[in-house]
Amino acid sequence: MSTPPANRPAPPVQPEPEDCCRSGCTPCVFDLYDEALERYQQALAIWEAAEAPPLPSRPSS
């Protein structure tokens, strides 16, 4: 019995320009977004690889 496919990862919500206080916070909301976006891209690549349909077999000659 195969397991049902997992849900596609959801991208992080990009902060609005006014979400930044412009006081030099470390980390800034945009730094946190960049980190979340990187994690999302990695999770999406893993999900896409797991969900990819198998390649058709080539007929033998």
Secondary structure, 3 states (H helix, E strand, C coil): CCCCCCCCCCCCCCCCHHHCCCCCCCCCHHHHHHHHHHHHHHHHHHHHHHHCCCCCCCCCC
